[in-house]
């Protein structure tokens, strides 16, 4: 029986809405993740919303897709990346 792939893995690997830097979500540097997502969102011609929303959506999508399999340390880094993304786009609360 072949291994069934989830649609979310397919989206992450083959979506052309944002051309993501390879393995960017593996980084331990929230600022690096945010800068990379910002660059990708601003450079994309295929996104359907403004760059900030596209970048934040991709980050949130990744966090949600990982779910319970995401170690606490990695989730913390990715949540910090959200704050860095807000700063990068001038959307600090």
Helices and strands as residue ranges (DSSP letters): H 7-14, G 24-26, H 30-43, H 51-66, G 67-69, H 72-88
